[in-house]
Amino acid sequence: MCVIDTAAREAMVAGFLLAHPDAGRDRATHPALRGCDEVQWADLPGCPAELPALLHALLDERAAPEAARVLTNVLMDGVFRMGAAMPAALPFVIRLAADPDVPVRSAPADLVAVAAELAEPVDPGGERAVRLWGPDADHPERARCRAVLTAHAALVRPMFEDAPSA
């Protein structure tokens, strides 16, 4: 399995900050990000301390697409596996996705959809699912994300009500 390590995440964020040194700085007080700077991001396994810069950059129309790409890579441990920082970042991502004044809302909304899908519990009796996704006991971020999604259901539900069915 391909896993993005801490050094790679830090390098991605550093590269983004070099390319977009002022992204989101003028909107640092946005209500969706209230409390973001108080989270001890570096204490979360594999999470760069500068993660709030990516969240703030989602408010910058020019930098938002790249910020969203880097944020997704930082919050994921690999393909279809959430990292330990996802539950901590999810409330901010949800609030940004729900705010009609955010210039590029689709990127955070997509990240909410990915988190919601990956937070689903894995049936312990489903051998194939357990091999593919791992047992829930090994992935506490799933339950934490479910709790965040439940706590923010009033914001999350409208994001998906108008989504086309497959």
Chimera marker file (.cmm) of the C-alpha trace (Angstrom):
<marker_set name="trace">
<marker id="1" x="0.000" y="0.000" z="0.000" r="1" g="1" b="0" radius="0.5"/>
<marker id="2" x="1.230" y="3.466" z="-0.902" r="1" g="1" b="0" radius="0.5"/>
<marker id="3" x="1.382" y="5.669" z="2.191" r="1" g="1" b="0" radius="0.5"/>
<marker id="4" x="2.182" y="9.382" z="2.285" r="1" g="1" b="0" radius="0.5"/>
<marker id="5" x="4.644" y="9.878" z="5.127" r="1" g="1" b="0" radius="0.5"/>
<marker id="6" x="5.003" y="12.915" z="7.385" r="1" g="1" b="0" radius="0.5"/>
<marker id="7" x="8.052" y="14.281" z="5.561" r="1" g="1" b="0" radius="0.5"/>
<marker id="8" x="6.218" y="14.154" z="2.230" r="1" g="1" b="0" radius="0.5"/>
<marker id="9" x="3.204" y="15.927" z="3.730" r="1" g="1" b="0" radius="0.5"/>
<marker id="10" x="5.398" y="18.635" z="5.220" r="1" g="1" b="0" radius="0.5"/>
<marker id="11" x="7.164" y="19.068" z="1.868" r="1" g="1" b="0" radius="0.5"/>
<marker id="12" x="3.825" y="19.426" z="0.062" r="1" g="1" b="0" radius="0.5"/>
<marker id="13" x="2.661" y="22.100" z="2.494" r="1" g="1" b="0" radius="0.5"/>
<marker id="14" x="6.014" y="23.911" z="2.316" r="1" g="1" b="0" radius="0.5"/>
<marker id="15" x="5.847" y="23.888" z="-1.487" r="1" g="1" b="0" radius="0.5"/>
<marker id="16" x="2.329" y="25.260" z="-1.395" r="1" g="1" b="0" radius="0.5"/>
<marker id="17" x="3.333" y="28.037" z="1.029" r="1" g="1" b="0" radius="0.5"/>
<marker id="18" x="6.262" y="28.997" z="-1.202" r="1" g="1" b="0" radius="0.5"/>
<marker id="19" x="3.986" y="29.232" z="-4.227" r="1" g="1" b="0" radius="0.5"/>
<marker id="20" x="1.149" y="30.992" z="-2.349" r="1" g="1" b="0" radius="0.5"/>
<marker id="21" x="2.684" y="32.885" z="0.599" r="1" g="1" b="0" radius="0.5"/>
<marker id="22" x="-0.306" y="35.192" z="1.106" r="1" g="1" b="0" radius="0.5"/>
<marker id="23" x="-3.170" y="32.838" z="0.270" r="1" g="1" b="0" radius="0.5"/>
<marker id="24" x="-6.080" y="33.266" z="2.641" r="1" g="1" b="0" radius="0.5"/>
<marker id="25" x="-4.217" y="35.579" z="5.001" r="1" g="1" b="0" radius="0.5"/>
<marker id="26" x="-6.681" y="38.454" z="4.509" r="1" g="1" b="0" radius="0.5"/>
<marker id="27" x="-9.601" y="36.172" z="5.469" r="1" g="1" b="0" radius="0.5"/>
<marker id="28" x="-7.998" y="34.501" z="8.476" r="1" g="1" b="0" radius="0.5"/>
<marker id="29" x="-10.938" y="35.483" z="10.675" r="1" g="1" b="0" radius="0.5"/>
<marker id="30" x="-13.557" y="33.659" z="8.595" r="1" g="1" b="0" radius="0.5"/>
<marker id="31" x="-16.189" y="32.179" z="10.954" r="1" g="1" b="0" radius="0.5"/>
<marker id="32" x="-15.869" y="28.696" z="9.417" r="1" g="1" b="0" radius="0.5"/>
<marker id="33" x="-12.272" y="28.572" z="10.629" r="1" g="1" b="0" radius="0.5"/>
<marker id="34" x="-12.890" y="29.781" z="14.167" r="1" g="1" b="0" radius="0.5"/>
<marker id="35" x="-10.783" y="27.581" z="16.443" r="1" g="1" b="0" radius="0.5"/>
<marker id="36" x="-8.628" y="26.216" z="13.626" r="1" g="1" b="0" radius="0.5"/>
<marker id="37" x="-5.453" y="27.872" z="14.852" r="1" g="1" b="0" radius="0.5"/>
<marker id="38" x="-5.954" y="26.479" z="18.365" r="1" g="1" b="0" radius="0.5"/>
<marker id="39" x="-5.800" y="22.834" z="17.251" r="1" g="1" b="0" radius="0.5"/>
<marker id="40" x="-2.440" y="21.216" z="18.009" r="1" g="1" b="0" radius="0.5"/>
<marker id="41" x="-2.060" y="19.927" z="14.441" r="1" g="1" b="0" radius="0.5"/>
<marker id="42" x="1.549" y="18.810" z="14.848" r="1" g="1" b="0" radius="0.5"/>
<marker id="43" x="0.483" y="16.501" z="17.707" r="1" g="1" b="0" radius="0.5"/>
<marker id="44" x="-1.646" y="14.465" z="15.284" r="1" g="1" b="0" radius="0.5"/>
<marker id="45" x="0.280" y="11.607" z="13.659" r="1" g="1" b="0" radius="0.5"/>
<marker id="46" x="1.520" y="12.587" z="10.217" r="1" g="1" b="0" radius="0.5"/>
<marker id="47" x="0.038" y="16.080" z="10.329" r="1" g="1" b="0" radius="0.5"/>
<marker id="48" x="2.065" y="19.186" z="9.462" r="1" g="1" b="0" radius="0.5"/>
<marker id="49" x="1.736" y="22.078" z="11.901" r="1" g="1" b="0" radius="0.5"/>
<marker id="50" x="0.999" y="24.382" z="8.953" r="1" g="1" b="0" radius="0.5"/>
<marker id="51" x="-2.272" y="22.632" z="8.046" r="1" g="1" b="0" radius="0.5"/>
<marker id="52" x="-4.327" y="25.739" z="8.984" r="1" g="1" b="0" radius="0.5"/>
<marker id="53" x="-2.650" y="27.625" z="6.130" r="1" g="1" b="0" radius="0.5"/>
<marker id="54" x="-4.280" y="25.188" z="3.697" r="1" g="1" b="0" radius="0.5"/>
<marker id="55" x="-7.696" y="25.668" z="5.271" r="1" g="1" b="0" radius="0.5"/>
<marker id="56" x="-7.302" y="29.456" z="5.129" r="1" g="1" b="0" radius="0.5"/>
<marker id="57" x="-6.150" y="29.188" z="1.507" r="1" g="1" b="0" radius="0.5"/>
<marker id="58" x="-9.453" y="27.552" z="0.568" r="1" g="1" b="0" radius="0.5"/>
<marker id="59" x="-10.860" y="31.070" z="0.926" r="1" g="1" b="0" radius="0.5"/>
<marker id="60" x="-8.527" y="32.439" z="-1.750" r="1" g="1" b="0" radius="0.5"/>
<marker id="61" x="-10.057" y="31.982" z="-5.193" r="1" g="1" b="0" radius="0.5"/>
<marker id="62" x="-6.691" y="31.688" z="-6.960" r="1" g="1" b="0" radius="0.5"/>
<marker id="63" x="-5.014" y="29.370" z="-4.459" r="1" g="1" b="0" radius="0.5"/>
<marker id="64" x="-8.036" y="27.260" z="-3.478" r="1" g="1" b="0" radius="0.5"/>
<marker id="65" x="-7.701" y="24.523" z="-6.134" r="1" g="1" b="0" radius="0.5"/>
<marker id="66" x="-4.068" y="23.833" z="-5.202" r="1" g="1" b="0" radius="0.5"/>
<marker id="67" x="-4.826" y="24.198" z="-1.482" r="1" g="1" b="0" radius="0.5"/>
<marker id="68" x="-7.587" y="21.609" z="-1.828" r="1" g="1" b="0" radius="0.5"/>
<marker id="69" x="-5.272" y="19.185" z="-3.628" r="1" g="1" b="0" radius="0.5"/>
<marker id="70" x="-2.556" y="19.531" z="-0.983" r="1" g="1" b="0" radius="0.5"/>
<marker id="71" x="-5.076" y="19.386" z="1.879" r="1" g="1" b="0" radius="0.5"/>
<marker id="72" x="-6.536" y="16.161" z="0.505" r="1" g="1" b="0" radius="0.5"/>
<marker id="73" x="-3.067" y="14.607" z="0.311" r="1" g="1" b="0" radius="0.5"/>
<marker id="74" x="-2.273" y="15.762" z="3.846" r="1" g="1" b="0" radius="0.5"/>
<marker id="75" x="-5.507" y="14.358" z="5.281" r="1" g="1" b="0" radius="0.5"/>
<marker id="76" x="-5.244" y="10.981" z="3.578" r="1" g="1" b="0" radius="0.5"/>
<marker id="77" x="-2.844" y="8.186" z="4.564" r="1" g="1" b="0" radius="0.5"/>
<marker id="78" x="-2.989" y="6.784" z="1.073" r="1" g="1" b="0" radius="0.5"/>
<marker id="79" x="-5.522" y="5.683" z="-1.464" r="1" g="1" b="0" radius="0.5"/>
<marker id="80" x="-8.906" y="5.293" z="0.271" r="1" g="1" b="0" radius="0.5"/>
<marker id="81" x="-7.422" y="5.666" z="3.764" r="1" g="1" b="0" radius="0.5"/>
<marker id="82" x="-8.020" y="8.674" z="5.985" r="1" g="1" b="0" radius="0.5"/>
<marker id="83" x="-5.233" y="9.991" z="8.146" r="1" g="1" b="0" radius="0.5"/>
<marker id="84" x="-5.364" y="10.793" z="11.839" r="1" g="1" b="0" radius="0.5"/>
<marker id="85" x="-5.891" y="14.516" z="11.131" r="1" g="1" b="0" radius="0.5"/>
<marker id="86" x="-9.080" y="14.047" z="9.104" r="1" g="1" b="0" radius="0.5"/>
<marker id="87" x="-11.472" y="14.092" z="12.098" r="1" g="1" b="0" radius="0.5"/>
<marker id="88" x="-9.842" y="17.283" z="13.447" r="1" g="1" b="0" radius="0.5"/>
<marker id="89" x="-9.958" y="19.049" z="10.065" r="1" g="1" b="0" radius="0.5"/>
<marker id="90" x="-13.427" y="17.856" z="9.080" r="1" g="1" b="0" radius="0.5"/>
<marker id="91" x="-15.467" y="20.418" z="11.077" r="1" g="1" b="0" radius="0.5"/>
<marker id="92" x="-13.637" y="23.264" z="9.328" r="1" g="1" b="0" radius="0.5"/>
<marker id="93" x="-13.931" y="21.635" z="5.916" r="1" g="1" b="0" radius="0.5"/>
<marker id="94" x="-17.670" y="21.073" z="6.446" r="1" g="1" b="0" radius="0.5"/>
<marker id="95" x="-18.260" y="24.680" z="7.479" r="1" g="1" b="0" radius="0.5"/>
<marker id="96" x="-16.293" y="25.958" z="4.472" r="1" g="1" b="0" radius="0.5"/>
<marker id="97" x="-18.215" y="23.681" z="2.107" r="1" g="1" b="0" radius="0.5"/>
<marker id="98" x="-21.524" y="24.876" z="3.561" r="1" g="1" b="0" radius="0.5"/>
<marker id="99" x="-20.745" y="28.586" z="3.269" r="1" g="1" b="0" radius="0.5"/>
<marker id="100" x="-22.123" y="30.089" z="0.035" r="1" g="1" b="0" radius="0.5"/>
<marker id="101" x="-19.585" y="32.931" z="0.273" r="1" g="1" b="0" radius="0.5"/>
<marker id="102" x="-16.589" y="30.579" z="-0.035" r="1" g="1" b="0" radius="0.5"/>
<marker id="103" x="-15.266" y="31.117" z="-3.558" r="1" g="1" b="0" radius="0.5"/>
<marker id="104" x="-14.532" y="27.475" z="-4.428" r="1" g="1" b="0" radius="0.5"/>
<marker id="105" x="-16.930" y="25.294" z="-2.419" r="1" g="1" b="0" radius="0.5"/>
<marker id="106" x="-16.796" y="22.156" z="-4.548" r="1" g="1" b="0" radius="0.5"/>
<marker id="107" x="-13.346" y="21.115" z="-3.331" r="1" g="1" b="0" radius="0.5"/>
<marker id="108" x="-14.208" y="21.070" z="0.383" r="1" g="1" b="0" radius="0.5"/>
<marker id="109" x="-17.585" y="19.485" z="-0.438" r="1" g="1" b="0" radius="0.5"/>
<marker id="110" x="-15.780" y="16.713" z="-2.336" r="1" g="1" b="0" radius="0.5"/>
<marker id="111" x="-13.515" y="16.148" z="0.667" r="1" g="1" b="0" radius="0.5"/>
<marker id="112" x="-16.569" y="15.904" z="2.939" r="1" g="1" b="0" radius="0.5"/>
<marker id="113" x="-18.060" y="13.309" z="0.574" r="1" g="1" b="0" radius="0.5"/>
<marker id="114" x="-14.829" y="11.270" z="0.613" r="1" g="1" b="0" radius="0.5"/>
<marker id="115" x="-14.662" y="11.420" z="4.414" r="1" g="1" b="0" radius="0.5"/>
<marker id="116" x="-18.311" y="10.374" z="4.701" r="1" g="1" b="0" radius="0.5"/>
<marker id="117" x="-17.792" y="7.401" z="2.415" r="1" g="1" b="0" radius="0.5"/>
<marker id="118" x="-14.569" y="6.271" z="4.083" r="1" g="1" b="0" radius="0.5"/>
<marker id="119" x="-16.047" y="6.706" z="7.572" r="1" g="1" b="0" radius="0.5"/>
<marker id="120" x="-18.571" y="3.944" z="6.945" r="1" g="1" b="0" radius="0.5"/>
<marker id="121" x="-18.047" y="1.003" z="9.311" r="1" g="1" b="0" radius="0.5"/>
<marker id="122" x="-16.529" y="-2.146" z="7.864" r="1" g="1" b="0" radius="0.5"/>
<marker id="123" x="-18.538" y="-5.331" z="8.430" r="1" g="1" b="0" radius="0.5"/>
<marker id="124" x="-16.220" y="-7.546" z="10.487" r="1" g="1" b="0" radius="0.5"/>
<marker id="125" x="-17.804" y="-10.596" z="8.867" r="1" g="1" b="0" radius="0.5"/>
<marker id="126" x="-16.932" y="-9.387" z="5.379" r="1" g="1" b="0" radius="0.5"/>
<marker id="127" x="-13.506" y="-10.932" z="4.841" r="1" g="1" b="0" radius="0.5"/>
<marker id="128" x="-12.907" y="-9.085" z="1.576" r="1" g="1" b="0" radius="0.5"/>
<marker id="129" x="-13.916" y="-5.706" z="3.043" r="1" g="1" b="0" radius="0.5"/>
<marker id="130" x="-11.719" y="-6.243" z="6.093" r="1" g="1" b="0" radius="0.5"/>
<marker id="131" x="-8.736" y="-7.105" z="3.864" r="1" g="1" b="0" radius="0.5"/>
<marker id="132" x="-9.355" y="-4.076" z="1.678" r="1" g="1" b="0" radius="0.5"/>
<marker id="133" x="-10.276" y="-1.443" z="4.289" r="1" g="1" b="0" radius="0.5"/>
<marker id="134" x="-8.934" y="-2.955" z="7.506" r="1" g="1" b="0" radius="0.5"/>
<marker id="135" x="-10.910" y="-3.608" z="10.666" r="1" g="1" b="0" radius="0.5"/>
<marker id="136" x="-12.571" y="-0.656" z="12.386" r="1" g="1" b="0" radius="0.5"/>
<marker id="137" x="-10.520" y="-1.336" z="15.518" r="1" g="1" b="0" radius="0.5"/>
<marker id="138" x="-7.397" y="-0.396" z="13.543" r="1" g="1" b="0" radius="0.5"/>
<marker id="139" x="-8.977" y="2.794" z="12.168" r="1" g="1" b="0" radius="0.5"/>
<marker id="140" x="-10.414" y="4.952" z="14.976" r="1" g="1" b="0" radius="0.5"/>
<marker id="141" x="-10.546" y="7.899" z="12.561" r="1" g="1" b="0" radius="0.5"/>
<marker id="142" x="-13.658" y="6.318" z="11.010" r="1" g="1" b="0" radius="0.5"/>
<marker id="143" x="-15.702" y="6.561" z="14.210" r="1" g="1" b="0" radius="0.5"/>
<marker id="144" x="-14.340" y="10.044" z="14.908" r="1" g="1" b="0" radius="0.5"/>
<marker id="145" x="-15.348" y="11.222" z="11.436" r="1" g="1" b="0" radius="0.5"/>
<marker id="146" x="-18.802" y="9.693" z="11.849" r="1" g="1" b="0" radius="0.5"/>
<marker id="147" x="-19.170" y="11.658" z="15.095" r="1" g="1" b="0" radius="0.5"/>
<marker id="148" x="-18.137" y="14.899" z="13.358" r="1" g="1" b="0" radius="0.5"/>
<marker id="149" x="-20.500" y="14.244" z="10.453" r="1" g="1" b="0" radius="0.5"/>
<marker id="150" x="-23.342" y="13.547" z="12.880" r="1" g="1" b="0" radius="0.5"/>
<marker id="151" x="-22.578" y="16.697" z="14.885" r="1" g="1" b="0" radius="0.5"/>
<marker id="152" x="-22.629" y="18.740" z="11.669" r="1" g="1" b="0" radius="0.5"/>
<marker id="153" x="-25.540" y="16.915" z="10.012" r="1" g="1" b="0" radius="0.5"/>
<marker id="154" x="-27.520" y="20.128" z="9.535" r="1" g="1" b="0" radius="0.5"/>
<marker id="155" x="-24.700" y="21.438" z="7.319" r="1" g="1" b="0" radius="0.5"/>
<marker id="156" x="-23.794" y="18.142" z="5.648" r="1" g="1" b="0" radius="0.5"/>
<marker id="157" x="-27.266" y="16.937" z="4.690" r="1" g="1" b="0" radius="0.5"/>
<marker id="158" x="-28.014" y="19.812" z="2.256" r="1" g="1" b="0" radius="0.5"/>
<marker id="159" x="-24.703" y="19.184" z="0.458" r="1" g="1" b="0" radius="0.5"/>
<marker id="160" x="-25.939" y="15.811" z="-0.690" r="1" g="1" b="0" radius="0.5"/>
<marker id="161" x="-29.700" y="16.292" z="-1.001" r="1" g="1" b="0" radius="0.5"/>
<marker id="162" x="-29.428" y="17.670" z="-4.532" r="1" g="1" b="0" radius="0.5"/>
<marker id="163" x="-26.689" y="15.275" z="-5.620" r="1" g="1" b="0" radius="0.5"/>
<marker id="164" x="-27.644" y="13.201" z="-8.683" r="1" g="1" b="0" radius="0.5"/>
<marker id="165" x="-28.201" y="9.531" z="-7.932" r="1" g="1" b="0" radius="0.5"/>
<marker id="166" x="-26.037" y="6.960" z="-9.631" r="1" g="1" b="0" radius="0.5"/>
<link id1="1" id2="2" r="1" g="1" b="0" radius="0.2"/>
<link id1="2" id2="3" r="1" g="1" b="0" radius="0.2"/>
<link id1="3" id2="4" r="1" g="1" b="0" radius="0.2"/>
<link id1="4" id2="5" r="1" g="1" b="0" radius="0.2"/>
<link id1="5" id2="6" r="1" g="1" b="0" radius="0.2"/>
<link id1="6" id2="7" r="1" g="1" b="0" radius="0.2"/>
<link id1="7" id2="8" r="1" g="1" b="0" radius="0.2"/>
<link id1="8" id2="9" r="1" g="1" b="0" radius="0.2"/>
<link id1="9" id2="10" r="1" g="1" b="0" radius="0.2"/>
<link id1="10" id2="11" r="1" g="1" b="0" radius="0.2"/>
<link id1="11" id2="12" r="1" g="1" b="0" radius="0.2"/>
<link id1="12" id2="13" r="1" g="1" b="0" radius="0.2"/>
<link id1="13" id2="14" r="1" g="1" b="0" radius="0.2"/>
<link id1="14" id2="15" r="1" g="1" b="0" radius="0.2"/>
<link id1="15" id2="16" r="1" g="1" b="0" radius="0.2"/>
<link id1="16" id2="17" r="1" g="1" b="0" radius="0.2"/>
<link id1="17" id2="18" r="1" g="1" b="0" radius="0.2"/>
<link id1="18" id2="19" r="1" g="1" b="0" radius="0.2"/>
<link id1="19" id2="20" r="1" g="1" b="0" radius="0.2"/>
<link id1="20" id2="21" r="1" g="1" b="0" radius="0.2"/>
<link id1="21" id2="22" r="1" g="1" b="0" radius="0.2"/>
<link id1="22" id2="23" r="1" g="1" b="0" radius="0.2"/>
<link id1="23" id2="24" r="1" g="1" b="0" radius="0.2"/>
<link id1="24" id2="25" r="1" g="1" b="0" radius="0.2"/>
<link id1="25" id2="26" r="1" g="1" b="0" radius="0.2"/>
<link id1="26" id2="27" r="1" g="1" b="0" radius="0.2"/>
<link id1="27" id2="28" r="1" g="1" b="0" radius="0.2"/>
<link id1="28" id2="29" r="1" g="1" b="0" radius="0.2"/>
<link id1="29" id2="30" r="1" g="1" b="0" radius="0.2"/>
<link id1="30" id2="31" r="1" g="1" b="0" radius="0.2"/>
<link id1="31" id2="32" r="1" g="1" b="0" radius="0.2"/>
<link id1="32" id2="33" r="1" g="1" b="0" radius="0.2"/>
<link id1="33" id2="34" r="1" g="1" b="0" radius="0.2"/>
<link id1="34" id2="35" r="1" g="1" b="0" radius="0.2"/>
<link id1="35" id2="36" r="1" g="1" b="0" radius="0.2"/>
<link id1="36" id2="37" r="1" g="1" b="0" radius="0.2"/>
<link id1="37" id2="38" r="1" g="1" b="0" radius="0.2"/>
<link id1="38" id2="39" r="1" g="1" b="0" radius="0.2"/>
<link id1="39" id2="40" r="1" g="1" b="0" radius="0.2"/>
<link id1="40" id2="41" r="1" g="1" b="0" radius="0.2"/>
<link id1="41" id2="42" r="1" g="1" b="0" radius="0.2"/>
<link id1="42" id2="43" r="1" g="1" b="0" radius="0.2"/>
<link id1="43" id2="44" r="1" g="1" b="0" radius="0.2"/>
<link id1="44" id2="45" r="1" g="1" b="0" radius="0.2"/>
<link id1="45" id2="46" r="1" g="1" b="0" radius="0.2"/>
<link id1="46" id2="47" r="1" g="1" b="0" radius="0.2"/>
<link id1="47" id2="48" r="1" g="1" b="0" radius="0.2"/>
<link id1="48" id2="49" r="1" g="1" b="0" radius="0.2"/>
<link id1="49" id2="50" r="1" g="1" b="0" radius="0.2"/>
<link id1="50" id2="51" r="1" g="1" b="0" radius="0.2"/>
<link id1="51" id2="52" r="1" g="1" b="0" radius="0.2"/>
<link id1="52" id2="53" r="1" g="1" b="0" radius="0.2"/>
<link id1="53" id2="54" r="1" g="1" b="0" radius="0.2"/>
<link id1="54" id2="55" r="1" g="1" b="0" radius="0.2"/>
<link id1="55" id2="56" r="1" g="1" b="0" radius="0.2"/>
<link id1="56" id2="57" r="1" g="1" b="0" radius="0.2"/>
<link id1="57" id2="58" r="1" g="1" b="0" radius="0.2"/>
<link id1="58" id2="59" r="1" g="1" b="0" radius="0.2"/>
<link id1="59" id2="60" r="1" g="1" b="0" radius="0.2"/>
<link id1="60" id2="61" r="1" g="1" b="0" radius="0.2"/>
<link id1="61" id2="62" r="1" g="1" b="0" radius="0.2"/>
<link id1="62" id2="63" r="1" g="1" b="0" radius="0.2"/>
<link id1="63" id2="64" r="1" g="1" b="0" radius="0.2"/>
<link id1="64" id2="65" r="1" g="1" b="0" radius="0.2"/>
<link id1="65" id2="66" r="1" g="1" b="0" radius="0.2"/>
<link id1="66" id2="67" r="1" g="1" b="0" radius="0.2"/>
<link id1="67" id2="68" r="1" g="1" b="0" radius="0.2"/>
<link id1="68" id2="69" r="1" g="1" b="0" radius="0.2"/>
<link id1="69" id2="70" r="1" g="1" b="0" radius="0.2"/>
<link id1="70" id2="71" r="1" g="1" b="0" radius="0.2"/>
<link id1="71" id2="72" r="1" g="1" b="0" radius="0.2"/>
<link id1="72" id2="73" r="1" g="1" b="0" radius="0.2"/>
<link id1="73" id2="74" r="1" g="1" b="0" radius="0.2"/>
<link id1="74" id2="75" r="1" g="1" b="0" radius="0.2"/>
<link id1="75" id2="76" r="1" g="1" b="0" radius="0.2"/>
<link id1="76" id2="77" r="1" g="1" b="0" radius="0.2"/>
<link id1="77" id2="78" r="1" g="1" b="0" radius="0.2"/>
<link id1="78" id2="79" r="1" g="1" b="0" radius="0.2"/>
<link id1="79" id2="80" r="1" g="1" b="0" radius="0.2"/>
<link id1="80" id2="81" r="1" g="1" b="0" radius="0.2"/>
<link id1="81" id2="82" r="1" g="1" b="0" radius="0.2"/>
<link id1="82" id2="83" r="1" g="1" b="0" radius="0.2"/>
<link id1="83" id2="84" r="1" g="1" b="0" radius="0.2"/>
<link id1="84" id2="85" r="1" g="1" b="0" radius="0.2"/>
<link id1="85" id2="86" r="1" g="1" b="0" radius="0.2"/>
<link id1="86" id2="87" r="1" g="1" b="0" radius="0.2"/>
<link id1="87" id2="88" r="1" g="1" b="0" radius="0.2"/>
<link id1="88" id2="89" r="1" g="1" b="0" radius="0.2"/>
<link id1="89" id2="90" r="1" g="1" b="0" radius="0.2"/>
<link id1="90" id2="91" r="1" g="1" b="0" radius="0.2"/>
<link id1="91" id2="92" r="1" g="1" b="0" radius="0.2"/>
<link id1="92" id2="93" r="1" g="1" b="0" radius="0.2"/>
<link id1="93" id2="94" r="1" g="1" b="0" radius="0.2"/>
<link id1="94" id2="95" r="1" g="1" b="0" radius="0.2"/>
<link id1="95" id2="96" r="1" g="1" b="0" radius="0.2"/>
<link id1="96" id2="97" r="1" g="1" b="0" radius="0.2"/>
<link id1="97" id2="98" r="1" g="1" b="0" radius="0.2"/>
<link id1="98" id2="99" r="1" g="1" b="0" radius="0.2"/>
<link id1="99" id2="100" r="1" g="1" b="0" radius="0.2"/>
<link id1="100" id2="101" r="1" g="1" b="0" radius="0.2"/>
<link id1="101" id2="102" r="1" g="1" b="0" radius="0.2"/>
<link id1="102" id2="103" r="1" g="1" b="0" radius="0.2"/>
<link id1="103" id2="104" r="1" g="1" b="0" radius="0.2"/>
<link id1="104" id2="105" r="1" g="1" b="0" radius="0.2"/>
<link id1="105" id2="106" r="1" g="1" b="0" radius="0.2"/>
<link id1="106" id2="107" r="1" g="1" b="0" radius="0.2"/>
<link id1="107" id2="108" r="1" g="1" b="0" radius="0.2"/>
<link id1="108" id2="109" r="1" g="1" b="0" radius="0.2"/>
<link id1="109" id2="110" r="1" g="1" b="0" radius="0.2"/>
<link id1="110" id2="111" r="1" g="1" b="0" radius="0.2"/>
<link id1="111" id2="112" r="1" g="1" b="0" radius="0.2"/>
<link id1="112" id2="113" r="1" g="1" b="0" radius="0.2"/>
<link id1="113" id2="114" r="1" g="1" b="0" radius="0.2"/>
<link id1="114" id2="115" r="1" g="1" b="0" radius="0.2"/>
<link id1="115" id2="116" r="1" g="1" b="0" radius="0.2"/>
<link id1="116" id2="117" r="1" g="1" b="0" radius="0.2"/>
<link id1="117" id2="118" r="1" g="1" b="0" radius="0.2"/>
<link id1="118" id2="119" r="1" g="1" b="0" radius="0.2"/>
<link id1="119" id2="120" r="1" g="1" b="0" radius="0.2"/>
<link id1="120" id2="121" r="1" g="1" b="0" radius="0.2"/>
<link id1="121" id2="122" r="1" g="1" b="0" radius="0.2"/>
<link id1="122" id2="123" r="1" g="1" b="0" radius="0.2"/>
<link id1="123" id2="124" r="1" g="1" b="0" radius="0.2"/>
<link id1="124" id2="125" r="1" g="1" b="0" radius="0.2"/>
<link id1="125" id2="126" r="1" g="1" b="0" radius="0.2"/>
<link id1="126" id2="127" r="1" g="1" b="0" radius="0.2"/>
<link id1="127" id2="128" r="1" g="1" b="0" radius="0.2"/>
<link id1="128" id2="129" r="1" g="1" b="0" radius="0.2"/>
<link id1="129" id2="130" r="1" g="1" b="0" radius="0.2"/>
<link id1="130" id2="131" r="1" g="1" b="0" radius="0.2"/>
<link id1="131" id2="132" r="1" g="1" b="0" radius="0.2"/>
<link id1="132" id2="133" r="1" g="1" b="0" radius="0.2"/>
<link id1="133" id2="134" r="1" g="1" b="0" radius="0.2"/>
<link id1="134" id2="135" r="1" g="1" b="0" radius="0.2"/>
<link id1="135" id2="136" r="1" g="1" b="0" radius="0.2"/>
<link id1="136" id2="137" r="1" g="1" b="0" radius="0.2"/>
<link id1="137" id2="138" r="1" g="1" b="0" radius="0.2"/>
<link id1="138" id2="139" r="1" g="1" b="0" radius="0.2"/>
<link id1="139" id2="140" r="1" g="1" b="0" radius="0.2"/>
<link id1="140" id2="141" r="1" g="1" b="0" radius="0.2"/>
<link id1="141" id2="142" r="1" g="1" b="0" radius="0.2"/>
<link id1="142" id2="143" r="1" g="1" b="0" radius="0.2"/>
<link id1="143" id2="144" r="1" g="1" b="0" radius="0.2"/>
<link id1="144" id2="145" r="1" g="1" b="0" radius="0.2"/>
<link id1="145" id2="146" r="1" g="1" b="0" radius="0.2"/>
<link id1="146" id2="147" r="1" g="1" b="0" radius="0.2"/>
<link id1="147" id2="148" r="1" g="1" b="0" radius="0.2"/>
<link id1="148" id2="149" r="1" g="1" b="0" radius="0.2"/>
<link id1="149" id2="150" r="1" g="1" b="0" radius="0.2"/>
<link id1="150" id2="151" r="1" g="1" b="0" radius="0.2"/>
<link id1="151" id2="152" r="1" g="1" b="0" radius="0.2"/>
<link id1="152" id2="153" r="1" g="1" b="0" radius="0.2"/>
<link id1="153" id2="154" r="1" g="1" b="0" radius="0.2"/>
<link id1="154" id2="155" r="1" g="1" b="0" radius="0.2"/>
<link id1="155" id2="156" r="1" g="1" b="0" radius="0.2"/>
<link id1="156" id2="157" r="1" g="1" b="0" radius="0.2"/>
<link id1="157" id2="158" r="1" g="1" b="0" radius="0.2"/>
<link id1="158" id2="159" r="1" g="1" b="0" radius="0.2"/>
<link id1="159" id2="160" r="1" g="1" b="0" radius="0.2"/>
<link id1="160" id2="161" r="1" g="1" b="0" radius="0.2"/>
<link id1="161" id2="162" r="1" g="1" b="0" radius="0.2"/>
<link id1="162" id2="163" r="1" g="1" b="0" radius="0.2"/>
<link id1="163" id2="164" r="1" g="1" b="0" radius="0.2"/>
<link id1="164" id2="165" r="1" g="1" b="0" radius="0.2"/>
<link id1="165" id2="166" r="1" g="1" b="0" radius="0.2"/>
</marker_set>
